[in-house]
Amino acid sequence: MGILIDENTCHGCTKLPEARCVTACPGDLIGIRSESGKAFMRVQPDCWDCYACVKMCPVSAIEVILPYPLAGREAHLMPKMKRESIRWTLTGPDGNAEQFDSPTRVPEELLTD
């Protein structure tokens, strides 16, 4: 599977010493481009599919790449941090969206509700 980083949305967490996604990645696979200050995936095939970076991004600039046999073409999976859970929204190729929540513990500064 892997991730996709939207460089138009990413702001590189410029107010922090290190971007949240860079800090969260256990494989040290995400870097920050020196010219733009935006996050990028260094080696996509090495991604562990833990999605720690997806969950930590404060602007939802990182999404899960779903394999075609699982979700069909043009499907997207995006998280939104809540106080006690992560709300995942799966949007299928037809545009229909389905949401599901998974419990979690989230640092206060990442909460959106």
Order of alpha helices (4+ residues) and beta strands (2+ residues): beta-alpha-beta-beta-alpha-beta-alpha-beta-beta-beta
